[in-house]
Every structure is written in structure tokens, then in C-alpha cells.
Amino acid sequence: MDIFSVLNLIGGLCLFLFGMNLMGDALERRAGDSLRVILGKLTTKKAAGFLTGLAVTAVIQSSSATTVMVVGFVNSGLLTLGQAINVIMGANVGTTVTAWLLSLGGIDSDVLWVQLLKPSSFTPILALIGIIFTMFCKSTKKKDTGIILLGFATLMYGMDTMSAAVSGLKDVPEFQQLFVTFSNPILGVLAGAILTAIIQSSSASVGILQALSATGAVSVGAAIPIIMGQNIGTCITAILSSFGTNKNAKRAALVHLSFNVIGTVILLTVFCIAKTLFDIPLLAQSANHVNIAIAHSAFNVLCTMLLLPMSKLLEKLAVTLIPETKTPDKTEELDERLLNTPTVALERCHTVAIDMADCAVQSLKASLVSLQELTPELAKSIREKEDRTDHYEDILGSYLVKLSTLQIGEKDSAEAAMLLKVIGDFERISDHSVNILESAEEMQAKGLSFSDAAKAEIKVLTSAVDEILDLSLQAFRDHDTAALAAIEPLEQVIDGLKEQLRTNHILRLQQGNCTIDAGFVWADLLTNLERTSDHCSNIAGGIIDFDRSNMNIHENVRALRAANKEYKEQYDSYLHKYAIV
């Protein structure tokens, strides 16, 4: 093997790893909403969690990425440790898909239709389609499809290049002796673990082993322990990602490691006993792509069959090794690890934004109550909710900006922009709740009160504001189109109510039925209530913009008013419902 073969080997390895990474990232983006649906199936049931882990890993082609996601979910409080274990086991089986795809490179036959299954026969066509999609299609989804095809073609070319570069090693005695050494099962496990820990991908290390099998020096008996070690080595990614997390997240990473170590110990013991007691000709044969894919799948499936029923014991083991302490764990609402999977990170942002919206709405509703019955406990609750909403805006704003810098699809980018808009409006709603509370406190401190007519009027306005808050939260949380359509006409009615109440207030001042001090508070209340409805309108506009893929909120609102017959009917209905008698 000369210097040029070494350079070809390095180049092939680089192409292989780059292609795998490129394909995985594009698959993740292309899956998009489908990935969200799959992750939404996470439940306490073992089968559902297992199948979720399997499906997600099969989609994104990386058990390491799935496990890092799981660690992030546990750290965010989205998954319990018990749920995480089932998903991790599913991920171990899902990662075997890659080895089967790579095994196509080992097809060898003179039959035409069989030769067509060989990647070298069809990857040029895939690469051609991929480059056309990438260069000439405007659709993000088509571009991602093109990148998937290019990534697959690249990794297969890299695989072929590696196989060709190492083929000359079959005549090198030292190389053959190396794999004779690896026939020692313990050394084989260590070799597989170290290689995989370095490149942090069991799929990639299995591919490298498949490429080396082209030399004929790798026996099935030597390959099996290496494959077992590869499953241990892939745990390094989750372990590294668990640094700085809470205890349950660390336990999830530990479960991933213990699952593979225990499975390796059990199956390696069985393998060594069988090898000693029985003469198995297959173990002495040269391994090929298919042998390795079968061994990889068999190991992961058998490990899962052995340990899935004992998931509770693995959970207890993790809790024993990482015990509870007196200091309570802190839950990260938005875990940085999820940014490795932007679609999942965006879904988490949406969930946290819903929590923020609920907090802001409850704060404003509580402030409306304070106008009737103010207590120290209620005032404290309102301010705590406002502080919590500010916290949500800070972490969501920073996280969404980081997310927007990543390579995400057009729809995800538009959703991130929509969330950035909407969280600002919900934060302002919580600010108005404190303003309203301060008005209530001022009235209580100064012994002020409104006239009976003013009380009746403010009750109508606060009822309308209470309803538009409910509609806004429902529209945002559930994407309820009926609630969305009702917000704008109600906001217009509230605008009219504000002007009507302002005029009535001036008349009461002229008639001496209202004091100047109470009038100042009245003006502040009208302003805060009307601006709250404006923010609700902005929230609805942001959602409509996102639905229409058009970020011109004012144009969309004008079109809604002008072209929608239902708008006029709803406006008239609210006008009647909130009429001042």
C-alpha cells in the first residue's frame, strides 16, 4: 500500500463522513413536521417510546443525535427517565438502518437487475437528480431532497473509495496480523469502542468496518466483537452532552451507556462460550458488507429484547449511581442541546411560548379582578406572573435568535419569526397587567372610587378585554381559526368602547359626577385596556401572516376587513353584546 493509496483512503473517509453528515442534516430538515408528529407520540408506554426512538433514528440516521435529543428532553422536563430509556433502546435499533443501506455496496453479481441494485450503478443518477434539485429548484423542500440525494451519493462514493484504497492491504502481512489480534474478543471490543468514540458515530464506524471487509482480512469472528464495541463507543456523545445537565439527564446518558455495556457483556460472554464449545465455520469466513449489517442488527435487537423488559432495573441502577441530593434540580425550559435538531428546538420554543402566553393572560385577567377586589396576595401573584413572563421573553428571544442562525427550512424560519413577534406582544400584555394593578392600588391608597355609571361602563369594557384575551390564547395555543377570525372585529369594538367611555367621562367631569383624581386613573385604565386589545390583534395578525407566508400584518388585516362578510357579522354581534346602555 503506497502513499497514494493512503491519500485515497483519507479522501474516501472524508467524503464518507461528510456525506453521512450532509444526508443526516437534510433528512432532519426534510422530515420537518413529520419529526414533530413522531416526537409527539412519546408516552409512558414502553412500545410507544421504543418505536418513537426507532422511527426518529431511522429518519435522521443517527442514534447519537437521538440520544442527545433525549438528554435535552429530560433536562427540560419533557421526558421522565423511564420514558427516556424506552426511546434510547429504540434508537439503538433504528441506527442499524444505515448499515443495511451501506451493505448495498457489497452486492456482487453478473445478473443485470442485481447489478442495478449496487450503489455504483444508481448513485450517479441520484447525484444528477440531487444537483438539479439543489441548483434549479426554489422550493426549500426540493432543495433538501436534492441535498439528501447528494449526501447519499457522496457517502457511497466515499465508501467505494475507501474500499478500493484498502483492497491492497489484503496482501500486507502486518494488516492481516492486526485483525488476527482483533480476533481476541476483548481487544476487538476496545478497538470498536475507541474508533467510534473518536468519530462519535456508530453508523460511520460500522461503514468503515464494512469498507475494511473488502480486504478479506476481517473475519466474521473478529467483526462481531468490534461491532459490540462500536455500540459502547457511540455513548460518548450522550455522555459529553450530559455535562452541565440535571441529574435525570445525566442518568439518561448513563442508561445509554449501561444498556450497551450490559448488553455487550452478556452477548460477548455467550459469543465466547459458543466459540469455545462449538466449531462454527462461519466465524472463520471473511466478513462482507451484509455479514456486518446482520451482526450489527442482531446485536442491537437481541440487546433490546433482553433489556427492554428490565428497563425499570436500568432506571434504578442509574438512580443508585447518581443519587438524589438535598439541592433540588433545576429544569432548563430551553436546552441548548436541542439546537442540534432545529425542528425539535422550534417545537420546544412553541411549547414554552404557550406557557408564556398562558402566564401573561392569567396575569392580565388577575389585574381585572384587582379592580373589584384588591388583596396583597393577588397583587403579589400578578407581579410574579409578570416577572415570569419577562423571564420567558428573555430566554425565548435569545434561543430563537440562535435558532434562526441555523440552517432551517422556510416554514420553520417563518414560524421562528412569528414566535419572536408574538412573545413581544404577550410580554407587553403582562406589563399592562401591572399597570392596571397599580391603578387599583392607587385608588385603594387614595380612597378613590368611580361613579355607578363608570363602574357599569368599565365592567363592559373589561368583559370585552377578558374575551379577547381568551380568543388570543386559544388561537395561539390551538391554532383555532374560528378564534383567530373573531379577534380583529372584537378589537375594533373595544377601540370604539374606549372612545365612547372617554367621551362619557368628559361629560361626567363637566357635570361634576367625577373627581379629577379618579379621572386620571380612569384615563390610565382605558389606555391599558385598549392597548391590551391592540396586542391581541397583533398576535392574531402574526399568526395570519405565518399562515399566509406574508409578513405584512397591516395589509393582511385590511384584506380581512374588506373581503370577509363574516367579519362584518362578527363586528355587529360584538357591538350589540358590548353595547353601553
N, C-alpha and C positions, 0 to 999 in steps of 0.2 A: 504494500500500500504506500504510494508516493505522496508527495506534498500536495499534488493536485487533487488526489482523492480525499485528502483531509479537508482541503478547502471546499470541495463539493459537499462533503459531509456537513461542514459548518453551515454552508449556504442552504442546504436542504433542511437542516434543523431549524434555521431561522425562518425559512419560508413556511415550514410546517407549523411552528408555534405562532407565527404572525397570522397565518390563515385560520388557525383554530380560534385565536382571539378575535379576529375580524368577523368570522362567521357567528361566534357566540354573541358578540355585541349587537350585530344586526338582527339576529334571531330574537333577541330580547326586545329590541325596539319594534320589530315587525309583529311580535306577539301582542304587544300593547295591552288592549282591553282584555284579550283572552287570558293573559297572565294575571290580570286583576281578578277575573272571574274564578280562575283556578285557586288563587290565594284566598278568595272569599269562602272557599269550601272548608277551610281549616276548622276542625271541630275536635271535641274531646274523644271522638270515636277513633280507635286505632286504624281501622281500614281506611277511613276518610283521610286521616293525616298521612298515612303511608302512601296512598295513591296521589295525594297532593304533592308530596315530596318527589315522587317518581315522575309525575307529569311535568312539574316545573323544571326539574333537572333535564328531562328529555327535551324540553323546549329550549332551554338556554345552554345546554350541553356542558354543564359544569356543576358537579356536586359541591365543589369548594364554594362557588358563588351562592348556591342554595343554602349551604350551611352558614355562611357569613350572614345571609339574609335572616336566617332563623335566629342567630345570636342577636342580631339587631332587633328582631321582633320581641324576643324575650326581654331584652334590655329596655324596650319601650313599653313593656307590659301588655303587648298584643297577644302573646302566647304564654301559656304556662309551661313549666319544664316538661310536664307529662305530654303535652301536645307536641312540643319541640322534638321529643325523642322519636315519635312516630314519623314525623316529617323527615328527620335525619336518616332514618332507616330506608325510607322511600327514595331519598336522594342517592343512597349507595347503589340501589338497583337501577335507578334512572341513568346513572353515569355509564352503564355498560352499553348503551346505545351507540356511543362514539366508537367503541372497539369494533362493533359489528359493521359500522359504516367503513371503517378503515380496513376491515377484513376483505372488502371487495377488491382491494389492491392485490390480493394473493390469488385471484382467480387465474387458472391456467388451463386452457383447453383449446383444441383445434376447431371445435364446433362454433359456427358463426354467432348464433344467438347467445351463447355463453360468453364469447369474447366481447360482445356488446355490453355485457354487464360489468366488464373490467373498467375501472375509472379512467384509465388512459385512453379508452375508446370514446367516452362521452364527456369527460371534463373539458375538452376544447370547445365543445358545443355549449356547455354550461358557462364557460368563461366568455364566449362570444355573446350569449344572451345577457349575461351579467353586465358586461361593459356597455352594451346598448342601453339597457335599463338605467345604468348609473349615469351615463353621459347625456342621454337624449330625453329621458322621462322627467317631467316636472313633479309628478306625484312623489311624496316622501316615501309612501309605502312601496312603490315600484322601485325607487332608488334603493331602499333597504333590501328588497328582494334581490336586486342586482348585486348588492354587496354580499349577501348570503351566498349566492352562486359563485361570485369571485373568491370569497373566502374559502369555500369548499374546494374549488379548483386549485387554489394556492396551496392549501394543506395537502391535497393529493399529489400535486407536483413535488412538493417538499418531501413527501413520503417516498415517492419514486426515486427522487434524487438521493435521499439517504440510503435507500435500499441498494441503488446502483453503486454508491460510493463505498459501502461496506462489503459489497459482494466479494471483493478481492481478499477480504480478511479470512475467508474460508481456508486459504492455503497458508495462513500465518500460524505457526505452532503456538506462539505465545497467546494469541487470541483464543485459540481452542482450549488452551490450558486454563485461561481465565474462566471460561464457562464450565470447565471441569471442576474448578474451585467452587463456583457458584452452585454446583450440584449438592454441596453441603447446605442443607435447608436453612440453617441459622444465618450463614453468610448471604444466601440468596435473599432472605427477608430483609437483612440490613441493607443490602445493595439497593433493593427496590424502594425501601423507605427513604434512604438518603437521596437517591435520584429524584424522587417525587417531591421530597421536602424542598429541594433546591429549585425546581421549576414550578412547584406549587400547583400541580395539575396531574391527577392520576390518569386522566384521559390522554394527556400528552405523553406521559411516561409509558403507558401501555402502547401507544403508537410507536414510540422509539423502540420498544422491545419487539414489536411486530416488524419494524424495519430491520433490526439486527437478526431476526429469524431468517432473513434472506441469505445469510452466510451459511446456514445449515449447521452452525456450531452450537446453536441453542437447542438443547433437548427439551422435551415436554416436562421431564422431571426437574430440570433446572428452572424452567419458566414459571412453574406453579408457585414455588416459594417467593420468587421475585414479585409476582402478581400480588401475593398476600402482603408483602412488604409495601407495595405501592399504595395499598389501601390505608396503611398506617401513616405513610408519608404525607398523604393528602390532608391529614388532620391538622398539619402545621398552620394552614391558612386560617382555619377557625380559631385555633389557639391564639395566634397573633392578633386576630380581630377582637378577641375577648378581653384584651388588656384595657383597663380603664372602665370596664362594664360593671354592672351589679352582680351579685353572687349567682343569681339564677342564670344569667347569660354565661358566666364562667362555667357553671355546671353544664349548660348545654354543650359548650365546646368540649368539656371533659367527657360527657356522654358519647360524643362523636368519637373521641379517642379510645375510650374504654370499649365501645362497641366493636371497633375494628381490632383492637388488641386482643380482647377476649375471643372474638371470632377466629383470629389468626392462631392463637394458642390452641384452641380446640381442634380446628381443622388441620393445622400443621402436625399436631400430635397424631391425628387419625391418618394423615398422609404418610408420616414416618413409619407408623406401625404397619400400614398396608404395604409400604415399600419394602419393609424388612421381612414380613411374613410371606408375601406373595411375589411371584415373578410376573411383573406387569410389563409386557413388551412395549406397550405404548409409551411408557416413561423414557425409554431409551431412544425413541424415534426423534427425528429433528422436528422442532416446533414450526408451525407456519401461522399465517395470519388468523386462520379460522380456529386452530387449536387454542391460540392465545385468547381469542374472543370468547370461546366456550369456557375456558378456565376462569376468565375474569367474571363472566356472568354466573357461572356455577358457584364460585366463591361468595359473591355478594348475595345471591339468592339463598344459599344454604345458611349464611350468617344471619340473614333476616328471619328465615324460618326458625332458627334456633333461639334467637334473642328477642324477636317481636313479642312472643307471649310473656317474656320476662322483663318487659320494659319498666315495670314498677320496681323491680330489683335494681335495674340500672339507675333509676331515679334515686332510690335510697342510697346506693353506692356514692352517687355524686353529692348528695346532701351530707353524707358522712365525711367524705373527703374535703368538702368545702362547707363547713358547718355555719349555722346562723351566729350572728354576733349581736351584741346589745344595740349597736348603732344600726338604725333602720336603713335599708337600701333606698337609693334614690332612683326613681324611674325617669328615663330620658324620653320626653314626648317625641322628639325627633332625633333619631340616632343617625350619626354621620355614616355609619356602615351601610345604611340603606341607599346612599347615593351611588353605591356600586351598581345598583339596579334602579335606574331613574324612574321607570314606570311604577315600581313599588314605592319608591320615595315620594312620588307625586300623590299616589293613593293615600299614603300616610299623612301627607300635608292636608289633603282634603278632609280626612277624618279629624285631625286636630283643629282645622278651621271650623268644622261643625261644632266642636266643643267650645271654641271661642265664640261662635255666633250664639250658641245657647246661653253662654255666660253673659254676653252683652245684652241680650234680650231680657234675660231674667233680672239683670241689674236695672234696666230702664223700667220694667214692669214694677219692680220693688219701689223705685222712686215715685211712681204714680201713686202707689199705696201710701207713701210717706206724706203726700199732700192731705190725706184724710186722717191718718193716724201715725204720727211720728214717734218712734221709740229709739233709745240708744242702740238696742240690738239690731234694729232694722237699718239704722244709719251705718253701723259697723259692717253689716252684711253687704250693703251697696258699695261701700268703699273697697272692701275686699274683692268683690266681683270686678270692680273697675281695675284694681291692681292686677288681678288675674288676667283680665283681657289685655292689658298693656303688655304683660309678660308673653302672652300668646302672640301678639303682633310682633314683638321683638324677635322671638325665635323663628316664627314663620317667615317674616320678611327676610332675615339673614339666610335661612335654609332655602327659600325659593329662589333667591338671587344666585346662590351656589348651584342649585339645580338647573337654572336657566343657562348657566355657562357650559353645561354638559351637552353631549350630542343626543338630543331628543327629537322626537317626531314633531310635525307641525301641530297636530292636535294637542299633544302634551305641552308644547310650548305655549299654545293659546290658553290652555287650562291654567298653567302656571301664572300667566299674565292676568287672567281673570281673578285668580285667588289673591294675587297681590293687590288688585283693586278692591276687592270685596272686604278683605281683612281691615283695610284702612277705614272703610265705612262702618264696620262693626265696632272698631275701636272708638270712633267718634260718637257712636250711639252710647257707648258706656261713659264717655266723657259728659254727654248731655245728662245722663242719669245722675251724676254727681252735681251738675249744675242745678238740676231740679231739686235734689236733696237739699242743697244749700239755700234754695229759695224757701223750702219748707222750714228749714232751721231758722232762717231769718224771720219768718212770720211767727214762729213759736217764741223766739227770743224777744221780739218786739211787741208781742201780743196783738199782732195784726190778724184781720180776718176779712174775707170777701163778703160782699152782699149776697143775699139769697139768689138773686138773678145771676150774679157772676159765678156762684158755685154751680148752678144748674148748667151754665154755658161751658164751664171748664170740664164738667163731667161728660158732656157730649164730646168735646174735643179729645179728652183722654181716652174715651171709649174707642174713638176712631183710630187714635195712635196705637192703642193696645191691639186692635185688629190688624193694622198694617204691619206691626211687629211680628205677629203670628204668621201672617202671609209670607213675609220675607224669610223667616226662619224655615217655614215649610217648603218654600220654593228652592231655597239653597240646599237644605238637608236632603230633600226627596226629589229634587228637580221636578216639582209639581207644576205642570204647565198651567193648570187652572188657577193656582195661587199666584203664579207669575203674571198672568194676564190681569188679575184683579188689583195688583199693587198700584199701577200707574193711575187708573181712574180714582182710586181712593186717595192717592196723594194729591190729586187735583182738588178733590173735595176738601181735604184738610187745609190746603192753601187758601181756599175760599173761606173756610171757617175761621182761619186766623185773621183775615181781613175783616170779616164780619164782627168777630169778638173785639178787635182793636177799635172799630167804629163804635160799638156798643159801650166800650169802656170810656171813650171820649165823651159820649153823651151822659154817662153816669157822673163823670167828673164835673161836667157843666151843670148838672142838676144837684150836685153836692151829695150824691149817693155813694161816693167812693173817695177814700183819702189818697193824698199824693204818694205816701209811703207804700200803701197797698198797690197803687197804680204802677210803681216801679217794679215790684215783684211780679205783677200781672204781665207786664211787658216782657220781662225775662222769661217767664213761663211760656208765653206764646211763641217767642223766638226759639226756645229749646225744643218745644214740641213740634213746631213746623220744620225745624232743621232735622229732627229725628226722622220725620216722614220723607224729607229730601234724601237722606242717606238710604232709606229703604228703597226709594226709587232708583238710586244709583246702583244698589245691589241687584235689583231686577234688571236694570239696563246692562250691567256687566254680564249677567247670565245670558241675556238675549244676545249680546254681542258674541259671546262664546258659541252659542248655538248657531248663529248665522255666519260665523267666521268673519265678522266685521267689527272692528274695534271703534266704530263711530257711534257712541252711545246716543248722542242727541239726534242724529239722523234716524236711528232705529226707533227712538221714542216718538219722533214726529210722524214717521210712517205708521206706527202702531195706532196713533190717534186718528190719523186721516183715513186710513184704509179699513179699519176694523169696525164693523157695525156693532159687534158685541161690546166694544169699548164704550160707545155712547149709551148702550143699555145699562152697563155696569155703573157708569158715572151717574146716570139718573137714579139708579137704585140706591147708591150710596148717598146721593144728595137728599133723597127722601128719608133714608134711615138716620142720617145725622143732621137733620134739619133743626135749627134753633127755633123753638116755639115763642 
